[in-house]
Amino acid sequence: MRASAVTSHSIETRSVETRSIASAPALRGDRRRLPMLAGALALGLAATLLPTGSVEAAPRPRLVCPAPPLGPFATPADHARAAACARQAARARRARAKPQAVPPAAAAATAAAAGHETTGKTHAPARESFTVSEQTVATIPGIVDARFWADSETDYLRVLGGTGGDWLALSAGGEDSAFGAGLLTGLSASGRRPDYRVVTGVSSGALLAPFVFLGQSRDAEMRESLMSLSAAEVFEDRRTPESLLDTWPLRDFIARRITPALLADIAAEHRRGRRLVVITTNIDAARPVAWNMGAIAAAGTEASVKLFRDILAASSAIPGLFPPVMIESESGGRRLHEMHVDGGLAATIYAAPDSMLLAGAAGRLPMDSLTILVNGKLRSAFGVTDRSLIGVLGRSLSIGVKRASRSASVLAAAATKRNGIPFNLAFVDQGFDHPSRGMFDAAYMKALFQTGVDRGKSASPFVSEVPDAEEAAPAARPAAETHGTATR
């Protein structure tokens, strides 16, 4: 089954979590990886499942070079990467043309012994063990309150309890983050965008968050950064000891966009009392971590710049598909190396610990208004699922991500209502159906960005309640008045 056929009618979620499986050109036809991919993503583990009972080695997958962004979104670096990939593909074609002297059975045994296609390492470096008590109190050397446990009320209130003001939570969503970027750009153009006191981001929302935090003066830079993304800017189809794909291109992309000058501006806003928070999942502790990015930026060292970038990479590191990010901390004079992955594994949206959002919670939420921007739809539409592993897996993940975002929105809406706090929600309308040719398709993202701009400029960019699950295409209803100017 061709991946493009699956994408056309069975995987409607426009997020990196599912589109990267179904339509990334570099993975088409690679049937050896499907069992591993299912195990890694469905179970949320970095371990892989290998096929058994086969005596013939599967053919080596052909290298397919992702096309660079089209038109004004292409850069010299994009064309350079495309040319390098084309040269590599030509070498691979010449190699395939040579006679193969190794019998298939022997080749299969050799491939299994070598750990299949890796980056040259069959095993990740061994980790030093540490205890849960050491992990619980571990800190980042030299940076006070660099982070806190996102599920701890005590930690949360210590760092964010006195902030007040308007809060904005940016959800996960892959390339659907074009919608959020567009909506905020539209709010800026209409003159109704608040100066959010706190901005939180998860996964792809974390990549937007630094630009959103700095306000409308960074709108053009935010749009350019988002629209320059392509599959080639996110991953290389090369297995590492910890993942099916290598994300060195994404780390390189982050390094180019997250500059020391940008961090200096974030640090200045932090000193004004504003807060930028990014969520990762510490899979050693099995807990979400909230990173105080302004405090990290304010440290002003080379180490803090690296940590800032590492956190953004970790917040988007889909377990098993992308490699985890190791972050160094200190506990009792001992250095620990923690493993962090996608924040969406713990929460696709973050406004407060779950214990503060549940009915009967004693603590009061610290914000004056809460806006949640869901980079995606809230409900999966009907679709006849293809009878293939990719079809079933992609559809299942699609449903799971949407339901998680909807559930988080419902909890937040109920909690703000109990606290008498205005609540605003925006999400991609169920009626949006622009076709997509694959992961980070430039035309799709441009259309979704414009949809967001139009929503931001409209009279009712937000709704004040989470729509009923049965509503196929919820119409925008006027949202509650906020402390800022978003709905005026």
C-alpha positions as semicolon CSV with decimal commas, in nm:
position;residue;x (nm);y (nm);z (nm)
1;M;0,000;0,000;0,000
2;R;0,153;0,332;-0,103
3;A;0,179;0,586;0,177
4;S;0,031;0,857;-0,043
5;A;-0,286;0,655;-0,089
6;V;-0,318;0,610;0,284
7;T;-0,274;0,980;0,342
8;S;-0,546;1,073;0,096
9;H;-0,834;0,909;0,278
10;S;-0,741;0,752;0,607
11;I;-0,516;0,991;0,801
12;E;-0,673;1,332;0,829
13;T;-0,471;1,455;1,127
14;R;-0,237;1,730;1,013
15;S;0,032;1,681;1,275
16;V;0,394;1,569;1,272
17;E;0,296;1,280;1,497
18;T;0,095;1,108;1,221
19;R;0,189;1,273;0,893
20;S;0,554;1,178;0,938
21;I;0,444;0,814;0,941
22;A;0,205;0,825;0,653
23;S;0,352;1,058;0,398
24;A;0,719;1,139;0,456
25;P;0,868;1,046;0,118
26;A;1,179;0,891;0,273
27;L;0,973;0,621;0,445
28;R;0,761;0,508;0,152
29;G;0,780;0,134;0,087
30;D;1,003;0,062;0,387
31;R;0,808;-0,230;0,520
32;R;1,084;-0,344;0,753
33;R;1,021;-0,044;0,976
34;L;0,646;-0,072;1,009
35;P;0,646;-0,320;1,302
36;M;0,913;-0,114;1,475
37;L;0,719;0,207;1,415
38;A;0,400;0,059;1,554
39;G;0,575;-0,058;1,869
40;A;0,760;0,266;1,924
41;L;0,464;0,500;1,883
42;A;0,168;0,292;1,998
43;L;0,343;0,197;2,322
44;G;0,530;0,528;2,361
45;L;0,863;0,349;2,406
46;A;1,199;0,398;2,242
47;A;1,237;0,022;2,201
48;T;1,162;-0,130;1,861
49;L;0,992;-0,448;1,753
50;L;1,168;-0,647;1,486
51;P;0,991;-0,885;1,244
52;T;1,041;-1,253;1,313
53;G;1,019;-1,572;1,111
54;S;1,175;-1,426;0,796
55;V;1,475;-1,588;0,629
56;E;1,507;-1,332;0,347
57;A;1,638;-0,982;0,413
58;A;1,404;-0,709;0,293
59;P;1,550;-0,494;0,012
60;R;1,729;-0,178;0,120
61;P;1,488;0,118;0,091
62;R;1,550;0,362;-0,189
63;L;1,657;0,708;-0,084
64;V;1,390;0,963;-0,179
65;C;1,498;1,323;-0,135
66;P;1,228;1,556;0,004
67;A;1,176;1,860;-0,216
68;P;1,273;2,197;-0,066
69;P;0,998;2,452;0,014
70;L;0,852;2,614;-0,293
71;G;0,885;2,967;-0,424
72;P;0,968;3,238;-0,171
73;F;1,011;2,985;0,109
74;A;1,318;2,822;-0,047
75;T;1,660;2,923;0,086
76;P;2,015;2,855;-0,042
77;A;2,053;2,605;0,242
78;D;1,742;2,418;0,120
79;H;1,886;2,387;-0,231
80;A;2,225;2,279;-0,092
81;R;2,062;2,001;0,110
82;A;1,859;1,891;-0,191
83;A;2,173;1,876;-0,407
84;A;2,360;1,677;-0,140
85;C;2,071;1,432;-0,114
86;A;2,062;1,394;-0,494
87;R;2,433;1,307;-0,496
88;Q;2,377;1,050;-0,222
89;A;2,087;0,897;-0,416
90;A;2,304;0,871;-0,728
91;R;2,574;0,687;-0,532
92;A;2,309;0,451;-0,395
93;R;2,183;0,375;-0,749
94;R;2,536;0,293;-0,865
95;A;2,586;0,066;-0,564
96;R;2,260;-0,120;-0,637
97;A;2,374;-0,179;-0,994
98;K;2,678;-0,380;-0,879
99;P;2,645;-0,764;-0,850
100;Q;2,574;-0,886;-0,498
101;A;2,796;-1,175;-0,392
102;V;2,646;-1,220;-0,048
103;P;2,361;-1,476;-0,026
104;P;2,029;-1,334;0,101
105;A;2,033;-1,546;0,417
106;A;2,383;-1,431;0,505
107;A;2,288;-1,070;0,434
108;A;1,992;-1,102;0,668
109;A;2,212;-1,238;0,946
110;T;2,467;-0,961;0,892
111;A;2,199;-0,693;0,900
112;A;2,052;-0,832;1,220
113;A;2,394;-0,849;1,385
114;A;2,472;-0,492;1,283
115;G;2,146;-0,360;1,420
116;H;2,012;-0,281;1,067
117;E;2,060;0,073;0,940
118;T;2,216;0,285;1,209
119;T;2,433;0,591;1,210
120;G;2,737;0,371;1,271
121;K;2,656;0,284;1,631
122;T;2,465;-0,028;1,724
123;H;2,409;0,076;2,084
124;A;2,365;0,404;2,269
125;P;2,625;0,484;2,534
126;A;2,557;0,319;2,868
127;R;2,386;0,541;3,126
128;E;2,487;0,582;3,488
129;S;2,203;0,487;3,718
130;F;2,053;0,727;3,973
131;T;1,771;0,712;4,224
132;V;1,427;0,866;4,228
133;S;1,524;1,072;4,532
134;E;1,822;1,215;4,343
135;Q;1,603;1,292;4,042
136;T;1,330;1,458;4,249
137;V;1,562;1,728;4,384
138;A;1,794;1,763;4,082
139;T;1,853;2,119;3,961
140;I;2,019;2,291;3,666
141;P;2,360;2,423;3,784
142;G;2,382;2,801;3,797
143;I;2,019;2,878;3,707
144;V;1,769;2,934;3,989
145;D;1,419;2,802;3,912
146;A;1,522;2,689;3,565
147;R;1,240;2,435;3,582
148;F;0,977;2,273;3,799
149;W;0,767;1,958;3,797
150;A;0,466;2,051;3,584
151;D;0,237;1,823;3,787
152;S;0,333;1,977;4,123
153;E;0,101;2,247;4,263
154;T;0,367;2,362;4,508
155;D;0,632;2,409;4,239
156;Y;0,385;2,565;3,997
157;L;0,263;2,826;4,246
158;R;0,617;2,905;4,359
159;V;0,725;2,996;4,004
160;L;0,400;3,120;3,845
161;G;0,167;3,189;4,136
162;G;0,210;3,566;4,143
163;T;0,215;3,642;3,773
164;G;-0,153;3,718;3,700
165;G;-0,239;3,877;3,367
166;D;-0,346;3,710;3,042
167;W;-0,212;3,361;2,973
168;L;-0,176;3,186;2,637
169;A;-0,132;2,807;2,598
170;L;-0,005;2,680;2,260
171;S;-0,081;2,315;2,185
172;A;0,107;2,046;1,996
173;G;0,016;2,010;1,630
174;G;0,309;1,974;1,389
175;E;0,258;2,180;1,074
176;D;-0,091;2,270;1,195
177;S;0,089;2,526;1,409
178;A;0,057;2,741;1,097
179;F;-0,299;2,802;1,216
180;G;-0,186;2,938;1,552
181;A;0,080;3,156;1,394
182;G;-0,177;3,293;1,152
183;L;-0,439;3,363;1,417
184;L;-0,193;3,558;1,631
185;T;-0,078;3,750;1,324
186;G;-0,442;3,835;1,250
187;L;-0,494;3,955;1,608
188;S;-0,189;4,178;1,570
189;A;-0,323;4,325;1,246
190;S;-0,659;4,398;1,410
191;G;-0,494;4,569;1,708
192;R;-0,657;4,328;1,957
193;R;-0,366;4,109;2,057
194;P;-0,291;4,115;2,431
195;D;0,059;4,136;2,574
196;Y;0,035;3,788;2,725
197;R;0,196;3,772;3,067
198;V;0,259;3,396;3,044
199;V;0,301;3,187;2,727
200;T;0,326;2,807;2,742
201;G;0,413;2,574;2,454
202;V;0,412;2,199;2,398
203;S;0,583;2,012;2,112
204;S;0,545;2,219;1,792
205;G;0,376;2,484;2,008
206;A;0,706;2,512;2,192
207;L;0,882;2,603;1,866
208;L;0,637;2,891;1,817
209;A;0,639;3,003;2,179
210;P;0,961;3,214;2,185
211;F;0,837;3,428;1,893
212;V;0,484;3,453;2,031
213;F;0,622;3,554;2,371
214;L;0,806;3,850;2,218
215;G;0,487;3,986;2,065
216;Q;0,380;4,120;1,729
217;S;0,721;4,266;1,651
218;R;0,829;3,906;1,584
219;D;0,529;3,806;1,371
220;A;0,719;3,822;1,041
221;E;1,009;3,621;1,185
222;M;0,765;3,366;1,327
223;R;0,594;3,322;0,991
224;E;0,924;3,294;0,803
225;S;1,060;3,036;1,048
226;L;0,746;2,825;1,031
227;M;0,704;2,843;0,654
228;S;1,067;2,752;0,590
229;L;1,016;2,414;0,756
230;S;1,014;2,107;0,535
231;A;1,063;1,735;0,595
232;A;1,432;1,785;0,513
233;E;1,454;2,048;0,788
234;V;1,312;1,806;1,046
235;F;1,472;1,466;0,998
236;E;1,701;1,244;0,795
237;D;1,585;0,890;0,715
238;R;1,864;0,730;0,913
239;R;1,820;0,517;1,219
240;T;2,002;0,599;1,543
241;P;2,047;0,363;1,840
242;E;1,745;0,534;2,003
243;S;1,515;0,621;1,713
244;L;1,402;0,537;1,363
245;L;1,492;0,883;1,232
246;D;1,778;1,123;1,297
247;T;1,672;1,480;1,381
248;W;2,005;1,656;1,335
249;P;1,836;1,879;1,071
250;L;1,579;1,999;1,326
251;R;1,850;2,073;1,582
252;D;2,040;2,266;1,314
253;F;1,721;2,455;1,224
254;I;1,663;2,547;1,590
255;A;2,022;2,666;1,626
256;R;1,983;2,900;1,327
257;R;1,653;3,046;1,447
258;I;1,707;3,063;1,824
259;T;1,988;3,314;1,836
260;P;2,163;3,475;2,135
261;A;1,999;3,806;2,036
262;L;1,653;3,648;2,055
263;L;1,738;3,502;2,397
264;A;1,852;3,845;2,516
265;D;1,508;3,985;2,429
266;I;1,336;3,697;2,610
267;A;1,556;3,760;2,915
268;A;1,453;4,128;2,915
269;E;1,084;4,032;2,917
270;H;1,149;3,781;3,194
271;R;1,298;4,057;3,407
272;R;0,974;4,251;3,354
273;G;0,786;3,968;3,526
274;R;0,662;3,782;3,219
275;R;0,712;3,406;3,188
276;L;0,778;3,170;2,897
277;V;0,721;2,801;2,977
278;V;0,798;2,495;2,762
279;I;0,696;2,139;2,853
280;T;0,905;1,825;2,807
281;T;0,852;1,475;2,943
282;N;1,122;1,327;3,167
283;I;1,076;0,959;3,087
284;D;1,308;0,848;3,368
285;A;1,075;1,009;3,621
286;A;0,764;0,955;3,403
287;R;0,664;1,315;3,479
288;P;0,617;1,638;3,281
289;V;0,875;1,912;3,333
290;A;0,797;2,284;3,294
291;W;1,101;2,483;3,183
292;N;1,128;2,849;3,285
293;M;1,277;2,961;2,955
294;G;1,315;3,327;3,051
295;A;1,527;3,235;3,352
296;I;1,743;3,015;3,128
297;A;1,779;3,293;2,871
298;A;1,869;3,542;3,148
299;A;2,169;3,328;3,250
300;G;2,342;3,462;2,939
301;T;2,600;3,186;2,897
302;E;2,691;2,952;2,613
303;A;2,564;2,666;2,827
304;S;2,227;2,836;2,876
305;V;2,191;2,897;2,500
306;K;2,259;2,527;2,439
307;L;2,012;2,426;2,711
308;F;1,742;2,654;2,566
309;R;1,782;2,492;2,224
310;D;1,801;2,141;2,370
311;I;1,469;2,194;2,549
312;L;1,296;2,298;2,228
313;A;1,435;1,989;2,053
314;A;1,326;1,768;2,343
315;S;0,973;1,907;2,349
316;S;0,931;1,786;1,989
317;A;1,115;1,452;2,025
318;I;0,845;1,195;1,948
319;P;0,953;0,881;2,142
320;G;1,090;0,605;1,922
321;L;1,053;0,809;1,605
322;F;1,292;1,091;1,702
323;P;1,590;1,052;1,938
324;P;1,548;1,169;2,300
325;V;1,750;1,461;2,431
326;M;1,986;1,412;2,724
327;I;1,991;1,704;2,967
328;E;2,248;1,737;3,244
329;S;2,138;1,824;3,596
330;E;2,294;1,814;3,942
331;S;2,180;1,643;4,260
332;G;2,382;1,643;4,580
333;G;2,701;1,729;4,396
334;R;2,650;1,450;4,144
335;R;2,586;1,508;3,773
336;L;2,283;1,330;3,627
337;H;2,201;1,280;3,262
338;E;1,823;1,286;3,225
339;M;1,632;1,162;2,921
340;H;1,367;1,402;2,787
341;V;1,115;1,355;2,506
342;D;0,807;1,521;2,354
343;G;0,605;1,720;2,606
344;G;0,291;1,601;2,429
345;L;0,347;1,256;2,577
346;A;0,238;1,401;2,913
347;A;0,011;1,687;2,802
348;T;-0,077;1,830;2,460
349;I;-0,176;2,160;2,631
350;Y;-0,042;2,308;2,954
351;A;-0,207;2,572;3,173
352;A;-0,176;2,421;3,523
353;P;-0,125;2,086;3,700
354;D;-0,421;1,853;3,649
355;S;-0,490;1,857;4,022
356;M;-0,571;2,229;3,998
357;L;-0,808;2,179;3,705
358;L;-1,019;1,898;3,849
359;A;-1,352;1,958;4,019
360;G;-1,303;2,015;4,390
361;A;-0,954;2,164;4,352
362;A;-0,877;2,394;4,645
363;G;-0,612;2,615;4,486
364;R;-0,704;2,917;4,275
365;L;-0,560;2,952;3,926
366;P;-0,316;3,246;3,908
367;M;-0,416;3,398;3,573
368;D;-0,665;3,680;3,501
369;S;-0,769;3,517;3,171
370;L;-0,675;3,200;2,985
371;T;-0,657;3,154;2,608
372;I;-0,594;2,809;2,460
373;L;-0,486;2,789;2,099
374;V;-0,528;2,434;1,965
375;N;-0,314;2,378;1,658
376;G;-0,552;2,129;1,502
377;K;-0,911;2,012;1,502
378;L;-1,092;1,900;1,817
379;R;-1,269;1,605;1,664
380;S;-1,184;1,330;1,417
381;A;-1,413;1,319;1,117
382;F;-1,565;1,001;0,981
383;G;-1,341;0,811;0,743
384;V;-1,318;0,452;0,622
385;T;-0,980;0,342;0,755
386;D;-0,745;0,160;0,520
387;R;-0,669;-0,203;0,614
388;S;-0,295;-0,154;0,651
389;L;-0,066;-0,107;0,945
390;I;-0,002;0,258;0,859
391;G;-0,374;0,319;0,805
392;V;-0,481;0,170;1,138
393;L;-0,191;0,318;1,337
394;G;-0,225;0,663;1,185
395;R;-0,600;0,671;1,241
396;S;-0,559;0,557;1,603
397;L;-0,298;0,822;1,680
398;S;-0,515;1,084;1,513
399;I;-0,807;1,001;1,739
400;G;-0,585;0,993;2,049
401;V;-0,423;1,333;1,988
402;K;-0,755;1,503;1,918
403;R;-0,926;1,354;2,219
404;A;-0,634;1,453;2,444
405;S;-0,650;1,814;2,323
406;R;-1,025;1,823;2,364
407;S;-1,009;1,673;2,715
408;A;-0,744;1,925;2,822
409;S;-0,958;2,208;2,687
410;V;-1,266;2,080;2,870
411;L;-1,077;2,060;3,201
412;A;-0,935;2,411;3,159
413;A;-1,272;2,558;3,061
414;A;-1,443;2,408;3,366
415;A;-1,164;2,519;3,601
416;T;-1,161;2,879;3,477
417;K;-1,540;2,893;3,508
418;R;-1,520;2,782;3,872
419;N;-1,255;3,046;3,935
420;G;-1,448;3,322;3,757
421;I;-1,170;3,359;3,497
422;P;-1,250;3,447;3,132
423;F;-1,173;3,158;2,896
424;N;-1,101;3,176;2,523
425;L;-1,049;2,885;2,283
426;A;-0,950;2,867;1,917
427;F;-0,902;2,559;1,699
428;V;-0,902;2,457;1,334
429;D;-1,257;2,440;1,203
430;Q;-1,384;2,096;1,104
431;G;-1,463;2,232;0,758
432;F;-1,100;2,307;0,670
433;D;-1,011;2,052;0,403
434;H;-0,724;2,192;0,199
435;P;-0,533;1,896;0,047
436;S;-0,184;1,817;0,162
437;R;0,087;1,648;-0,043
438;G;0,287;1,539;0,261
439;M;0,463;1,645;0,574
440;F;0,513;2,023;0,604
441;D;0,359;2,084;0,262
442;A;0,414;2,453;0,184
443;A;0,080;2,506;0,008
444;Y;-0,115;2,338;0,289
445;M;0,060;2,541;0,557
446;K;0,012;2,865;0,364
447;A;-0,362;2,796;0,335
448;L;-0,390;2,711;0,704
449;F;-0,188;3,018;0,803
450;Q;-0,425;3,239;0,602
451;T;-0,722;3,068;0,766
452;G;-0,572;3,164;1,101
453;V;-0,512;3,523;0,989
454;D;-0,874;3,554;0,877
455;R;-0,993;3,412;1,209
456;G;-0,772;3,653;1,403
457;K;-0,912;3,950;1,212
458;S;-1,274;3,835;1,252
459;A;-1,523;3,974;1,501
460;S;-1,516;3,648;1,703
461;P;-1,174;3,483;1,685
462;F;-1,243;3,271;1,994
463;V;-1,521;3,073;2,155
464;S;-1,581;3,074;2,529
465;E;-1,688;2,710;2,561
466;V;-1,563;2,381;2,423
467;P;-1,813;2,275;2,154
468;D;-2,010;1,954;2,189
469;A;-1,834;1,650;2,049
470;E;-2,120;1,591;1,806
471;E;-2,079;1,929;1,640
472;A;-1,923;1,863;1,302
473;A;-1,839;2,224;1,224
474;P;-1,883;2,445;1,531
475;A;-1,970;2,802;1,457
476;A;-1,776;3,070;1,643
477;R;-1,964;3,213;1,940
478;P;-1,860;3,536;2,112
479;A;-1,602;3,470;2,382
480;A;-1,592;3,617;2,730
481;E;-1,425;3,952;2,789
482;T;-1,062;3,910;2,891
483;H;-0,830;4,111;3,105
484;G;-0,650;4,205;2,781
485;T;-0,791;4,304;2,444
486;A;-0,818;3,975;2,255
487;T;-1,196;3,972;2,225
488;R;-1,283;4,338;2,225
